[in-house]
């Protein structure tokens, strides 16, 4: 599971390493990713657009995308 992808931008090395992890997991095991950014803004997370597209392609193949809207669960009770 990768929680809050995009909270911090990744440098070139981190982007490349995450791509390698996602590629190795692709088609082998399930991966859950949470993020506040739509796919169209993933170029802000990764070092370049090519890596952002490649990671997104691997994640969305045979996947189910769930979009949650509304107030943050973490903000409840504050």
C-alpha positions in Angstrom: 0.0 0.0 0.0 1.2 3.5 -0.8 -0.7 6.0 1.3 -0.9 9.7 0.3 1.1 9.5 -2.9 1.9 13.1 -3.9 2.1 14.5 -0.4 5.8 15.1 -1.2 7.3 15.3 -4.7 9.8 12.6 -5.6 13.2 13.3 -7.0 14.6 11.5 -10.0 16.1 8.5 -8.0 12.9 8.1 -5.9 10.7 8.2 -9.0 12.8 5.6 -10.8 12.8 3.3 -7.7 9.1 3.6 -7.3 8.7 2.8 -11.0 10.8 -0.3 -10.6 8.7 -1.5 -7.6 5.5 -0.9 -9.4 6.8 -2.7 -12.5 7.9 -5.7 -10.4 4.5 -5.9 -8.7 2.6 -5.4 -11.9 0.4 -8.4 -12.7 1.8 -10.3 -9.7 0.1 -8.8 -6.6 -2.4 -6.2 -5.7 -1.4 -2.6 -4.9 -3.4 0.0 -3.2 -2.6 3.7 -3.7 -4.2 6.7 -2.0 -3.7 10.2 -3.2 -5.4 13.6 -3.3 -4.2 14.3 -6.8 -6.0 13.3 -10.0 -3.9 11.4 -12.6 -3.6 14.7 -14.6 -1.5 16.2 -11.9 0.8 13.2 -11.3 3.6 15.1 -13.2 3.8 17.2 -10.0 4.7 14.1 -8.0 7.2 12.3 -10.2 10.5 13.6 -11.7 9.0 13.6 -15.3 5.8 13.0 -17.1 7.0 9.7 -18.7 7.5 8.0 -15.4 4.2 9.4 -14.1 2.4 7.9 -17.1 4.2 4.6 -16.9 3.3 4.2 -13.2 -0.3 5.2 -13.8 -0.6 2.7 -16.7 0.6 -0.1 -14.5 -1.7 0.8 -11.7 -4.9 1.2 -13.7 -4.6 -2.0 -15.8 -7.1 -4.5 -14.3 -7.9 -2.1 -11.5 -10.8 -0.5 -9.8 -10.6 3.2 -9.2 -12.6 4.6 -6.2 -13.1 8.3 -6.0 -14.1 9.6 -2.6 -15.5 13.0 -2.2 -16.5 15.0 0.9 -15.1 16.0 4.2 -11.8 14.4 5.4 -12.3 11.5 7.8 -9.2 12.7 9.6 -10.7 16.1 10.3 -13.7 14.6 12.1 -13.5 15.0 15.8 -11.3 18.0 15.7 
